[in-house]
Amino acid sequence: HEGLRTMSIIVYVLMLASFVSFHMAPIVAVVLAYIKRPDARGTIWETHFDNVISTFWVGTIILIVAIPLCFVLVGFPILFGLAIWYLYRNIRGLVRAIDGQPY
């Protein structure tokens, strides 16, 4: 299970790197999460891969909705809230993965 732990940590780091990678790193992270999730089935690491996948897709949908709303200024607070939510979910997951706990 040490390999799954390491992969979970790598995936969270990639998710957090989105702010400096023009949002390319989370695409790599979610692909890795999809690849490793079957190997993690029934372990605590499955919760981490599920978290990364759901965070990616929910965040992407909210981002797609919020960007056009920036033209009427409503999108800016939505984007701010999205950033806080995104950071919280990924930092919490990273800390729990480092501690060997399920998400």
Secondary structure in CASP SS format (residue, H / E / C, confidence):
PFRMAT SS
TARGET T0000
AUTHOR 0000-0000-0000
METHOD secondary structure of the structure
MODEL  1
H C 1.00
E H 1.00
G H 1.00
L H 1.00
R H 1.00
T H 1.00
M H 1.00
S H 1.00
I H 1.00
I H 1.00
V H 1.00
Y H 1.00
V H 1.00
L H 1.00
M H 1.00
L H 1.00
A H 1.00
S H 1.00
F H 1.00
V C 1.00
S C 1.00
F C 1.00
H C 1.00
M C 1.00
A H 1.00
P H 1.00
I H 1.00
V H 1.00
A H 1.00
V H 1.00
V H 1.00
L H 1.00
A H 1.00
Y H 1.00
I H 1.00
K H 1.00
R H 1.00
P H 1.00
D H 1.00
A H 1.00
R C 1.00
G C 1.00
T C 1.00
I H 1.00
W H 1.00
E H 1.00
T H 1.00
H H 1.00
F H 1.00
D H 1.00
N H 1.00
V H 1.00
I H 1.00
S H 1.00
T H 1.00
F H 1.00
W H 1.00
V H 1.00
G H 1.00
T H 1.00
I H 1.00
I H 1.00
L H 1.00
I H 1.00
V H 1.00
A H 1.00
I H 1.00
P H 1.00
L H 1.00
C H 1.00
F H 1.00
V H 1.00
L C 1.00
V C 1.00
G H 1.00
F H 1.00
P H 1.00
I H 1.00
L H 1.00
F H 1.00
G H 1.00
L H 1.00
A H 1.00
I H 1.00
W H 1.00
Y H 1.00
L H 1.00
Y H 1.00
R H 1.00
N H 1.00
I H 1.00
R H 1.00
G H 1.00
L H 1.00
V H 1.00
R H 1.00
A H 1.00
I H 1.00
D C 1.00
G C 1.00
Q C 1.00
P C 1.00
Y C 1.00
END
